[in-house]
Amino acid sequence: MIEEVIGHAETLTPIALIGGGGIGKTAIALTVLHHDRIKKQFGDNRWFIRCDQFPTSCGHFLSQLSKVIGAGVENPEDLTPLRPFLSSRKMILILDNAESVLDPQGMNAQKIYAIVEELVQFKNMCICITSRISIVPPHCKRPIIPKLSMESACDIFYAICNNGSRSDVISDLLRQLDFHPLSITLLATTASQHVWNYNRLAKEWHTHHVQVLHTNFNGSLAATIEVSLTSPMFENLGPNGRDLLGVVAFYPQGINEENLSWLFPTIPNIRGIFDTFCILSLTYQGNGFITMLAPLRDYLCPQDPALSPSLCMTKECYFSRLSVEVSPDKPGFEEAKWIAMEDVNVEHLLNVFTTVDKDSTNVWSACSKFMEHLFWHKGRLVVLGQKVEQLADDNPSKPQCLLSLSRLFESVGNREECKRILVSTLELWRKQGDGLGVARVLRFLSDANRRLGLHEEGVQQAKEALGIYKQFDDKLGQAKVWHRLAWLFFDKEELTAAEEAASKAIEVCPAEGGQFLVCQCHRVLGKINGSRGKMKSAIGHFTEALSIASVLNWHEERFWAHHSLAELFSDHGRLSDADAHIKHAKLYATNDTYNMGRAMMMQALIWSGECRLEEAKVELLHAVDMLEKLGDPRELRICRRVLQMIEEAMNEKGKPSETLLPPTPVSAQGGAGVPLCSTQKKHAHVLV
């Protein structure tokens, strides 16, 4: 950074260092001013003006300029009497904290701006401006001031507070401070003045946060931030300004810049307000979000979120957007993918309001809906799980929240936890006498037991659910249970019963809202026909499933249809066809770690069949890494077993054995596979 600024100064190029308070603008400017190369080029003609140390007027600015450069002109009214001196030699002039004179809402700002703009045009002079606002004369180079590296941040801290060896405790604190130079300096100074050891410092920070960033000589982060908040430009925003900054501070990801209009529907010129925040260096934009440095977030975040009007407005907007029923058969399914980008914000919002407003049915309903959105579009666990389980049993929201939570455990392959939570949910809905609720849980529970290999238990639960749905004349519910029974019978190798169940599901499924289920049923029928050796029929069913999923743009089902076709072709030795389909499957697994892990495992098996063992091993190592993160022991066990066999084959000089592959793992959305390579198919290069 220093080298870049020096390079501009040496060519007399005007420079503007823009950034928030404490980011290091003045430190950079002073380092440049006293650098040997700058001294050599400009000699004693190196000037520095603190623009915040005199009243904001043209007269005061020109008088200060005349005094600093030694022109000897008393009370100049414009640049005319200073021009001969300014043009007589090479010089570098730093205007520090220039926001105090360049703020467009300040007194005489336009006239002072014109003077600075004229100074920039002197060919013998380098003007360097440091400012919190981005309104500076054109043609100024504006190098980006980066965050400190960990090494530099540590150098700052330990140079001030050297009370022992380096510690991971301090490294963690520096990360929490976003490597913000002023905050690091204040933290180290506070620790040094109070003679705190590292553990005491960490404890104080975790308890008091930015209140710790205050030294005994009136240095504080709060004072630095308040300078920006008392600027004319900020005050001109009116009463909403500070509250809106609190909203940005509250959300870990900041605010999606595409969502400003729907998050703040009642606030006029909302985009203009957020543009002003960026101009004032209070926020910055990155990856589509408007956010701020961590120390500013700590200082500006509302102490009581429920009392922030703007934050409560965004809460209701998020809750309204979550209320849409998420299902591939329902309108708005694709639009609901917004959750994948903003899930961290919503999770934090719910985590806070399930604490401050824990008796609100509205909050817990949003919590359940959030988990449903995640299940479909970004399967992962949430910090809300423990709170859900600790709800009182008589809380009307608990069963639905538990059911949604169970599906998240299913999505990451933790079948034991999924079943445990479903059993608790079933008990609650039985007590409440909610027949359809009971049937729904039984349906999911039967599937959980199938994945755990408890097929008989799963069949009994599915049959009980079927009876309940018949009592309520719920055709879609019946079709869903028949679909579950088809997979159960398929796993038990009762192929006739499985085929009858899948066909029954298609028969009773209503035309309206049942296409997703029909798609799934064709996939299980493809599996059944594949197991019977009826390849043509199997391809027909998988292709029909793919056709339905493609028309309605269901990525999950497109993934499984391609994956199933890859299995089928691999089983029959058509490895090039298998390879083509697994590559398609990967395209639809990009946002799903579990599916991508499965696809990579399948890809490795295909490559091993082609004797591409090195590539297969690399692919499997990536799959192992993904499945380890998910914590899915069954899939991981299979993956490691295949990896071991590939390594054994590599040790035998690439001559893989002709034995059976392990059964294909159970899918996330229903469907154990058949062995990839059957004993009837004798192609030459089949691993395991």
TORROLUM-803089 format. One line per 10 residues: number of its first residue (from 1); their letters; for each residue x, y, z of C-alpha. Coordinates in steps of 0.02 Angstrom, whole numbers, plus 50000, padded with zeros to 5 digits. Each point is the difference from the previous one (the first is absolute). Last residue first. Layout:
NUM = a = X:Y:Z ~ ... $
END
This chain:
688 = vlvhahkkqt = 49282:47300:49697 ~ 50042:50084:49833 ~ 49929:49956:49832 ~ 50113:49998:49848 ~ 49955:49849:49894 ~ 49812:49996:49986 ~ 49913:49849:50069 ~ 49820:50048:50037 ~ 49898:49860:50081 ~ 50092:50019:50165 $
678 = sclpvgaggq = 49931:50176:50015 ~ 50101:50159:49998 ~ 49932:50159:50078 ~ 49908:49902:50133 ~ 49821:50062:50011 ~ 49959:50172:50065 ~ 49909:50055:50155 ~ 49872:50130:49960 ~ 49924:50144:50092 ~ 50044:50182:49995 $
668 = asvptppllt = 50173:49995:50077 ~ 50048:49841:49909 ~ 50048:49837:50081 ~ 50175:49941:49959 ~ 50032:49889:49846 ~ 50029:49822:50055 ~ 50185:49954:50012 ~ 50084:49959:49833 ~ 50011:49818:49957 ~ 50158:49915:49942 $
658 = espkgkenma = 50107:50008:49845 ~ 50166:50061:50070 ~ 50087:50155:49939 ~ 50166:49983:49908 ~ 50078:50173:50015 ~ 50173:49944:50050 ~ 49943:49891:50147 ~ 50038:50145:50119 ~ 49874:50104:49903 ~ 49868:49867:50029 $
648 = eeimqlvrrc = 50035:50005:50187 ~ 49984:50190:49996 ~ 49834:49983:49908 ~ 49941:49874:50129 ~ 50043:50117:50144 ~ 49908:50143:49916 ~ 49847:49888:49978 ~ 50002:49960:50186 ~ 50026:50183:50043 ~ 49847:50049:49899 $
638 = irlerpdglk = 49893:49863:50076 ~ 50047:50053:50177 ~ 49972:50183:49959 ~ 49827:49963:49933 ~ 49956:49907:50160 ~ 50085:50121:50121 ~ 49919:50161:49934 ~ 50092:50138:50097 ~ 49962:50131:49868 ~ 50178:50067:50004 $
628 = elmdvahlle = 50067:49823:49987 ~ 49889:49972:49848 ~ 50080:50146:49909 ~ 50180:49947:50038 ~ 49962:49820:49953 ~ 49930:50060:49833 ~ 50157:50102:49964 ~ 50107:49847:50039 ~ 49886:49899:49885 ~ 50033:50117:49853 $
618 = vkaeelrceg = 50188:49991:50027 ~ 49992:49809:50006 ~ 49895:49989:49842 ~ 50122:50111:49906 ~ 50145:49887:50049 ~ 49899:49844:49959 ~ 49949:50043:49822 ~ 49980:49814:49962 ~ 49834:50034:49909 ~ 49905:49911:50139 $
608 = swilaqmmma = 50098:50108:50122 ~ 49935:50151:49908 ~ 49821:49942:50023 ~ 50027:49965:50186 ~ 50080:50170:50024 ~ 49853:50087:49917 ~ 49880:49907:50115 ~ 50095:50060:50153 ~ 50004:50176:49929 ~ 49813:49995:49974 $
598 = rgmnytdnta = 49970:49942:50178 ~ 50110:50138:50071 ~ 49912:50127:49888 ~ 49833:49938:50064 ~ 50051:50021:50182 ~ 50082:50170:49973 ~ 49849:50073:49912 ~ 50024:50167:49913 ~ 50089:49931:49845 ~ 49896:49842:49992 $
588 = ylkahkihad = 49904:50038:49840 ~ 50153:50019:49890 ~ 50075:49846:50082 ~ 49856:49894:49935 ~ 50040:50054:49822 ~ 50178:49937:50022 ~ 49928:49839:50072 ~ 49894:49980:49844 ~ 50145:50017:49877 ~ 50109:49880:50101 $
578 = adslrghdsf = 49864:49867:50001 ~ 49982:50014:49811 ~ 50190:49981:49981 ~ 49996:49855:50123 ~ 49873:49892:49910 ~ 50049:49845:50098 ~ 49823:49950:50047 ~ 50016:50050:50183 ~ 50083:50162:49946 ~ 49850:50039:49890 $
568 = lealshhawf = 49879:49973:50145 ~ 50102:50096:50126 ~ 50020:50148:49882 ~ 49812:49994:49965 ~ 49967:50007:50187 ~ 50116:50150:50022 ~ 49916:50090:49854 ~ 49828:49972:50077 ~ 50066:50044:50174 ~ 50074:50167:49946 $
558 = reehwnlvsa = 49847:50046:49898 ~ 49896:49962:50153 ~ 50100:50122:50106 ~ 50008:50133:49864 ~ 49812:50011:49976 ~ 49981:50111:49846 ~ 49815:49962:49967 ~ 50031:49943:49822 ~ 50165:49919:50049 ~ 49927:49903:50147 $
548 = islaetfhgi = 49859:49929:49893 ~ 50121:49949:49862 ~ 50126:49928:50122 ~ 49867:49891:50079 ~ 49944:49943:49827 ~ 50182:49963:49954 ~ 50020:49897:50158 ~ 49841:49904:49958 ~ 50052:49967:49820 ~ 50178:49953:50048 $
538 = askmkgrsgn = 49930:49869:50119 ~ 49882:49933:49867 ~ 50146:49979:49877 ~ 50112:49924:50133 ~ 49881:49864:50056 ~ 50129:49906:50103 ~ 49880:49975:50143 ~ 50102:50117:50111 ~ 49992:50133:49864 ~ 49812:49981:49991 $
528 = ikglvrhcqc = 49985:50033:50187 ~ 50121:50147:49995 ~ 49904:50079:49856 ~ 49838:49974:50095 ~ 50082:50092:50146 ~ 50042:50145:49884 ~ 49828:50002:49922 ~ 49928:50017:50176 ~ 50109:50151:50035 ~ 49933:50091:49847 $
518 = vlfqggeapc = 49822:49955:50046 ~ 50034:50076:50172 ~ 50061:50164:49924 ~ 49850:50002:49882 ~ 49873:49988:50140 ~ 49940:50179:50025 ~ 49845:49989:49890 ~ 49988:49833:49911 ~ 49958:49913:50162 ~ 50105:49847:50043 $
508 = veiaksaaee = 49890:49846:50016 ~ 50066:49910:49845 ~ 50181:50060:50013 ~ 50011:49936:50179 ~ 49915:49837:49949 ~ 50134:49974:49866 ~ 50137:50026:50131 ~ 49915:49879:50120 ~ 49972:49866:49865 ~ 50182:50013:49945 $
498 = aatleekdff = 50063:49981:50179 ~ 49886:49851:50032 ~ 50068:49917:49843 ~ 50179:50045:50046 ~ 50002:49928:50174 ~ 50188:50027:50012 ~ 49981:50065:50178 ~ 50073:50166:49941 ~ 49870:50003:49861 ~ 49862:49964:50125 $
488 = lwalrhwvka = 50051:50150:50104 ~ 50022:50110:49845 ~ 49825:49958:49937 ~ 49930:50023:50175 ~ 50063:50180:50003 ~ 49914:50033:49831 ~ 49840:49921:50065 ~ 50012:50120:50149 ~ 50018:50152:49886 ~ 49851:49943:49896 $
478 = qglkddfqky = 49892:49984:50155 ~ 50046:50176:50056 ~ 49959:50067:49826 ~ 49830:49912:50005 ~ 49948:50065:50172 ~ 49830:49918:50029 ~ 50018:50041:50186 ~ 49970:49819:50050 ~ 50109:49945:49853 ~ 50142:50110:50064 $
468 = iglaekaqqv = 49987:49915:50169 ~ 50009:49825:49925 ~ 50151:50046:49894 ~ 50091:50066:50154 ~ 49973:49833:50088 ~ 50064:49908:49846 ~ 50155:50111:49992 ~ 50037:49969:50184 ~ 49987:49811:49977 ~ 50111:50004:49845 $
458 = geehlglrrn = 50134:50102:50090 ~ 50006:49879:50146 ~ 50022:49858:49877 ~ 50135:50094:49906 ~ 50116:50046:50143 ~ 50152:50026:49886 ~ 50038:50171:50072 ~ 49949:50084:49837 ~ 49837:49902:50005 ~ 49974:50054:50180 $
448 = adslfrlvra = 50015:50183:49949 ~ 49876:49971:49858 ~ 49872:49923:50118 ~ 50028:50146:50118 ~ 49964:50126:49862 ~ 49832:49919:49962 ~ 49962:49973:50184 ~ 50033:50186:50028 ~ 49874:50047:49864 ~ 49869:49879:50064 $
438 = vglgdgqkrw = 50015:50067:50178 ~ 49981:50179:49938 ~ 49849:49947:49898 ~ 49921:49925:50155 ~ 50038:50143:50120 ~ 49939:49928:50166 ~ 50112:50114:50102 ~ 50075:49852:50093 ~ 50030:49909:49835 ~ 50080:50158:49933 $
428 = leltsvlirk = 50123:50007:50145 ~ 50046:49815:49991 ~ 50030:50010:49813 ~ 50116:50150:50023 ~ 50105:49908:50129 ~ 50017:49850:49884 ~ 50045:50118:49857 ~ 50139:50077:50105 ~ 50079:49832:50034 ~ 49980:49945:49818 $
418 = ceerngvsef = 50094:50152:49930 ~ 50133:49982:50135 ~ 50033:49821:49945 ~ 49994:50045:49816 ~ 50137:50131:50002 ~ 50018:50010:49810 ~ 50016:50189:49984 ~ 49827:50022:49924 ~ 49923:49879:50124 ~ 50061:50105:50145 $
408 = lrslsllcqp = 49920:50149:49913 ~ 49839:49901:49980 ~ 49994:49965:50186 ~ 50007:50188:50035 ~ 49846:50029:49892 ~ 49906:49867:50097 ~ 50059:50072:50165 ~ 49938:50174:49950 ~ 49831:49927:49950 ~ 49983:49908:50166 $
398 = kspnddalqe = 50058:50150:50105 ~ 49887:50137:49932 ~ 49852:49963:50113 ~ 50108:50017:50157 ~ 49930:49869:50117 ~ 50160:49899:49993 ~ 50100:50149:50063 ~ 50138:50051:49880 ~ 50171:49928:50041 ~ 50008:49899:49839 $
388 = vkqglvvlrg = 49974:50157:49895 ~ 50132:50096:50097 ~ 50126:49860:49973 ~ 49969:50000:49812 ~ 50013:50188:49976 ~ 50188:49995:49966 ~ 49960:49924:49831 ~ 50047:49843:49903 ~ 50023:49999:49812 ~ 49901:49967:49841 $
378 = khwflhemfk = 50004:50152:49888 ~ 49851:50013:49882 ~ 49867:49874:50049 ~ 50046:49968:50180 ~ 50051:50182:50026 ~ 49827:50062:49950 ~ 49920:49875:50120 ~ 50117:50059:50138 ~ 49948:50180:49970 ~ 49816:49950:50001 $
368 = scaswvntsd = 50018:49923:50172 ~ 50088:50155:50069 ~ 49870:50113:49919 ~ 49865:49903:50093 ~ 50103:50019:50158 ~ 50006:50189:49980 ~ 49815:50018:49960 ~ 49951:49891:50147 ~ 50086:50127:50113 ~ 50044:49936:50173 $
358 = kdvttfvnll = 50189:50011:49970 ~ 50000:50186:49957 ~ 50173:50052:50061 ~ 50076:49826:49983 ~ 49912:49932:49845 ~ 50029:50176:49935 ~ 50190:49989:50007 ~ 50020:49826:49925 ~ 49868:50043:49870 ~ 50095:50154:49938 $
348 = hevnvdemai = 50165:49905:50005 ~ 49927:49858:49896 ~ 49925:50123:49877 ~ 50165:50090:49973 ~ 50099:49838:49982 ~ 49871:49932:49876 ~ 50014:50148:49882 ~ 50073:49923:49842 ~ 49922:49826:50011 ~ 49838:50080:50059 $
338 = wkaeefgpkd = 49977:50087:49832 ~ 49962:49827:49932 ~ 49818:50032:50045 ~ 49976:50081:49829 ~ 50019:49828:49921 ~ 49860:49926:50106 ~ 49887:50151:49974 ~ 49849:49902:49942 ~ 49979:49831:50085 ~ 50041:49827:49932 $
328 = psvevslrsf = 50185:50013:50043 ~ 49948:50040:50178 ~ 50031:50150:50110 ~ 49846:50082:50074 ~ 50029:50188:50000 ~ 50008:50063:50180 ~ 50187:50031:49988 ~ 49974:50157:49895 ~ 49880:50069:50129 ~ 50121:49960:50141 $
318 = ycektmclsp = 50142:50089:49907 ~ 49891:50154:49973 ~ 49941:49997:50181 ~ 50179:49994:50062 ~ 50052:50138:49880 ~ 49871:50117:50076 ~ 50052:49947:50175 ~ 50177:50055:49956 ~ 49939:50169:49938 ~ 49895:50033:50155 $
308 = slapdqpcly = 50141:49950:50121 ~ 49922:49964:50170 ~ 49992:49810:49977 ~ 50186:49998:49960 ~ 50045:50062:50176 ~ 50182:50055:50004 ~ 49991:50040:49814 ~ 50165:49964:49908 ~ 50099:50160:49972 ~ 50153:49967:50110 $
298 = drlpalmtif = 50020:49814:49965 ~ 49967:50025:49814 ~ 50129:50141:49994 ~ 50131:49884:50075 ~ 49953:49864:49873 ~ 50023:50107:49845 ~ 49843:50039:49903 ~ 49878:49919:49879 ~ 49906:50031:49838 ~ 49985:49834:49910 $
288 = gngqytlsli = 50019:49951:49816 ~ 50167:49915:50021 ~ 50074:50158:50077 ~ 49936:50173:50037 ~ 50061:50115:50138 ~ 49922:50084:50150 ~ 50042:50148:50109 ~ 50120:50063:49867 ~ 49901:50164:49988 ~ 49967:49971:49814 $
278 = cftdfigrin = 49945:49822:50044 ~ 49874:50062:50128 ~ 49943:50130:49872 ~ 49964:49862:49874 ~ 49897:49915:50135 ~ 49895:50157:50021 ~ 49979:50022:49811 ~ 49942:49821:49984 ~ 49869:50028:50134 ~ 49930:50152:49910 $
268 = pitpflwsln = 49837:49988:50097 ~ 49985:49880:50149 ~ 49837:49902:50002 ~ 50055:49845:49902 ~ 50163:49973:50097 ~ 50039:49815:49973 ~ 49907:49995:49834 ~ 50092:50149:49924 ~ 50172:49962:50070 ~ 50001:49818:49943 $
258 = eenigqpyfa = 50121:50010:49853 ~ 50132:50078:50113 ~ 49995:49847:50112 ~ 50023:50074:50172 ~ 50141:49955:50120 ~ 50057:49819:50008 ~ 50003:49994:50190 ~ 49838:50101:50012 ~ 49992:50119:50148 ~ 50127:50128:49938 $
248 = vvglldrgnp = 49904:50030:49838 ~ 49842:50021:50105 ~ 50088:50118:50120 ~ 50053:50107:49852 ~ 49814:50015:49960 ~ 49965:50062:50177 ~ 50139:50129:49985 ~ 49934:50072:49838 ~ 49814:49994:50030 ~ 49993:50163:50099 $
238 = glnefmpstl = 50056:50111:49856 ~ 50122:49964:49858 ~ 50067:50178:50014 ~ 50087:49949:50161 ~ 50110:49883:49899 ~ 50055:50134:49875 ~ 50022:50129:50138 ~ 50122:49885:50092 ~ 49949:49949:50176 ~ 49994:49813:49961 $
228 = sveitaalsg = 50172:50002:49918 ~ 50082:50077:50154 ~ 49896:49882:50106 ~ 50098:49853:49931 ~ 50167:50071:50060 ~ 49930:50043:50171 ~ 49930:49824:50020 ~ 50167:49922:49951 ~ 50079:50085:50147 ~ 50148:50108:50047 $
218 = nfnthlvqvh = 49959:50111:50147 ~ 50172:49984:50081 ~ 49958:49853:50112 ~ 49962:49888:49853 ~ 49835:49936:49930 ~ 49973:49846:49893 ~ 49931:49896:50145 ~ 49828:50076:49973 ~ 50010:49924:49825 ~ 49969:49823:50068 $
208 = hthwekalrn = 49944:50001:50183 ~ 49989:49817:50052 ~ 50094:49913:49859 ~ 50131:50138:50002 ~ 50024:49994:50188 ~ 50021:49811:49995 ~ 50126:50011:49857 ~ 50101:50131:50096 ~ 49998:49893:50157 ~ 50063:49851:49898 $
198 = ynwvhqsatt = 50138:50103:49921 ~ 50067:50071:50163 ~ 49938:50170:50055 ~ 50124:50135:50056 ~ 49861:50130:49996 ~ 50102:50122:49894 ~ 50070:49859:49890 ~ 49832:49917:49971 ~ 49921:50168:49956 ~ 50144:50045:49884 $
188 = alltislphf = 49986:49831:49910 ~ 49814:50019:49975 ~ 50018:50181:49944 ~ 50134:49957:49872 ~ 49900:49852:49935 ~ 49844:50107:49984 ~ 50098:50135:49909 ~ 50075:49875:49877 ~ 49842:49900:49955 ~ 50053:49818:49976 $
178 = dlqrlldsiv = 49814:49953:49990 ~ 49993:50026:50189 ~ 49939:49821:50023 ~ 50153:49941:49904 ~ 50112:50098:50119 ~ 49914:49918:50149 ~ 50034:49826:49929 ~ 50184:50042:49974 ~ 50007:50064:50180 ~ 49936:49836:50071 $
168 = dsrsgnncia = 50116:49904:49883 ~ 50143:50075:50101 ~ 50166:50083:49969 ~ 50123:49995:50145 ~ 49989:50114:50149 ~ 49949:50171:50059 ~ 50039:50097:49841 ~ 49851:50114:49983 ~ 50046:50141:49883 ~ 50118:49915:49876 $
158 = yfidcasems = 49900:49840:50029 ~ 49840:50075:49930 ~ 50074:50088:49849 ~ 50108:49851:49947 ~ 49851:49884:50025 ~ 49895:50105:49880 ~ 50143:49999:49875 ~ 50014:49809:50005 ~ 49812:49974:49992 ~ 49995:50109:49845 $
148 = lkpiiprkch = 49927:50173:50016 ~ 49844:50041:49903 ~ 50030:50083:49833 ~ 49993:50185:49956 ~ 49943:50004:49819 ~ 50101:50124:49896 ~ 49900:50152:49946 ~ 50095:50094:49865 ~ 49931:50176:49992 ~ 49943:50048:49823 $
138 = ppvisirsti = 49839:50075:50067 ~ 49996:50105:50159 ~ 49942:49909:50157 ~ 49831:49937:50062 ~ 50043:49829:50072 ~ 49974:50051:50180 ~ 50109:49947:50146 ~ 50145:50100:49930 ~ 50186:50000:49972 ~ 50053:50111:49855 $
128 = cicmnkfqvl = 50173:49998:49918 ~ 50037:50145:49884 ~ 50158:49984:49896 ~ 50060:50167:49930 ~ 50098:50056:49849 ~ 49858:49979:49875 ~ 49875:50099:50106 ~ 49828:49928:49956 ~ 49971:49922:50171 ~ 50010:50172:50079 $
118 = eeviayikqa = 49855:50058:49890 ~ 49891:49855:50060 ~ 50047:50044:50179 ~ 49943:50180:49971 ~ 49837:49943:49917 ~ 49966:49882:50146 ~ 50025:50146:50120 ~ 49869:50101:49905 ~ 49875:49856:49997 ~ 50024:49960:50183 $
108 = nmgqpdlvse = 49970:50179:50059 ~ 49901:49930:50148 ~ 49979:49810:50001 ~ 49876:49895:49902 ~ 50126:49959:49864 ~ 50126:49938:50130 ~ 50165:50060:49925 ~ 50064:50103:50146 ~ 49982:49875:50144 ~ 50017:49855:49879 $
98 = andlilimkr = 50179:50057:49970 ~ 50061:49904:50152 ~ 50180:50032:49940 ~ 50040:50111:49852 ~ 50177:49945:49954 ~ 50102:50116:49891 ~ 50149:49943:49895 ~ 50112:50128:49919 ~ 50098:50035:49842 ~ 50044:50184:49984 $
88 = sslfprlptl = 49938:50172:49947 ~ 49817:49958:49959 ~ 49935:50012:50179 ~ 50100:50158:50036 ~ 49936:50092:49847 ~ 49821:49936:50030 ~ 49983:50057:50179 ~ 49938:50176:49958 ~ 49871:49927:49877 ~ 49940:49854:50108 $
78 = depnevgagi = 49852:50094:50074 ~ 49960:50126:50137 ~ 50174:49995:50077 ~ 50003:50043:50185 ~ 50185:50042:50019 ~ 50118:49937:49864 ~ 50167:49937:50070 ~ 50015:49856:49874 ~ 50074:49885:50133 ~ 49914:49841:49940 $
68 = vkslqslfhg = 49912:49976:50168 ~ 49951:50183:50024 ~ 49929:50027:49826 ~ 49899:49837:50011 ~ 49933:50045:50172 ~ 49948:50172:49937 ~ 49917:49921:49846 ~ 49900:49878:50108 ~ 49951:50133:50127 ~ 49939:50118:49865 $
58 = cstpfqdcri = 49908:49865:49903 ~ 49903:49947:50155 ~ 49987:49846:50109 ~ 50077:50051:50166 ~ 50176:49936:50036 ~ 50072:49837:50066 ~ 49899:49877:49894 ~ 50101:50036:49842 ~ 50163:49940:50075 ~ 50125:50067:49872 $
48 = fwrndgfqkk = 50166:49916:49956 ~ 50136:50071:49888 ~ 50154:49929:49915 ~ 50103:50134:49915 ~ 50152:49967:50110 ~ 50075:49877:49875 ~ 49872:49952:49867 ~ 50087:49861:49903 ~ 50126:49940:50130 ~ 49876:50014:50143 $
38 = irdhhlvtla = 49873:49901:49899 ~ 50128:49863:49966 ~ 50053:49997:50183 ~ 49821:49981:50063 ~ 49940:50135:50120 ~ 49844:50053:49903 ~ 49963:49820:49949 ~ 49998:49942:50180 ~ 49893:50151:50045 ~ 49872:49958:49864 $
28 = iatkgigggg = 49992:49816:50049 ~ 49974:50041:50184 ~ 49869:50129:49954 ~ 49898:49875:49900 ~ 50017:49854:50122 ~ 49825:49927:50018 ~ 49969:50098:50160 ~ 49849:50093:49935 ~ 49927:49933:49840 ~ 50082:50007:49832 $
18 = ilaiptltea = 50062:50105:49854 ~ 50182:50037:49960 ~ 49994:50122:49855 ~ 50153:50027:49891 ~ 50047:50134:49873 ~ 50138:49943:49880 ~ 50164:50093:50017 ~ 50095:49855:49918 ~ 50097:49970:50161 ~ 49838:50013:50100 $
8 = hgiveeim = 49917:49862:49899 ~ 50146:49882:50030 ~ 50004:50046:50183 ~ 49816:49951:50014 ~ 50030:49830:49921 ~ 50156:49966:50102 ~ 49908:50040:50161 ~ 49860:49880:49954 $
END
